[in-house]
Amino acid sequence: MRASLSTMAGKMGTSVTDPGPSIESARRTLAAQLKSAGNDEAELDARMLVGAALDLDLTGMIAQASRKLTSVETALLAQYAQRRIAGEPIARILGQKEFWGLPLQLSSATLVPRSDTETVVELALQLLRAGGNLDRPLRIADLGTGSGAILLALLSELPAAQGFGTDISEAALHTASANAAHAGLSNRATFIACDYASGLAGPFDLIASNPPYIRSSDIAGLATEVRNHDPMAALDGGVDGFDAYRTLIPQAATLLAPGAALVVEAGEGQSAQIRGLMTAAGLMPVITPKADLAGIPRAIAGHKTAR
């Protein structure tokens, strides 16, 4: 996309930004621009950007399809279009991303939550459900919480749970706290600035984490939307990608109550070594890793043996 920025920006200046296009015309023009720039989801992105610029949902855009854009709307839409053509993710442009049905605010200090990470939530709930614990007053933690995605998703499903989210970034914790307030979960969510579990005191009934797991040498090859817009501290897992796991797994093992579980997200090809690290820390990997939609083992769980 980046190579075509100047060309696309010029086209936007003679179409969407001219006073008077209808909502439908602006959407179609923008979709064509994005498609020409190599965007595989041009239609969806165009609809989302037009909706954001005009503060309309899909129903509103359909109902007002023939309405003419104001000069302010056309200028804002042109800005959004240029940012998207330059490779900025839709979620960054809009400033939020939905995760587990929750609209989450983003900041430069947080990852854009991915659907793959929902497998961590799914596996955690599966384990709690198997133990008949969904309605108990649980203590749960999310290590490296970022936007608060995992913690808030879990709290939304666990009505009696108290949750603790940690992060080394104060800015990320500010974002997570705002998301908790917006979701009506502030009274059950506490955010702590520390390195993974170093500032927590157990016991916990569940600990979850989506730590950085990309090998340092692989960062340069990531998609532009990830490499240039997600915080590096949330991506770089060290030389072999396992630095974070070596820290957080032993920490979590000491904080889990007997019978409780740690659930972490893993990158492709990492599940076996993570399970080995769990075993070395005294956790028993007793369930098959949960795969994402691409079939990659994405969520890994280890139980603390009950006394």
Secondary structure, 3 states (H helix, E strand, C coil): CHHHHHHHHHHHHCCCCCCCCEHHHHHHHHHHHHHHCCCCCHHHHHHHHHHHHHCCCHHHHHHCCCCECCHHHHHHHHHHHHHHHCCCCHHHHHCEEEECCEEEECCCCCCCCCHHHHHHHHHHHHHHHHCCCCCCCCEEEEECCCCCHHHHHHHHHCCCCEEEEEECCHHHHHHHHHHHHHCCCHHHEEEEECCCCCCCCCCEEEEEECCCCECHHHHHHCCHHHHCCCCHHHCECCCCCCHHHHHHHHHHHHHEEEEEEEEEECCCCCHHHHHHHHHHCCEECCCCCEECCCCCEEEEEEEECCC
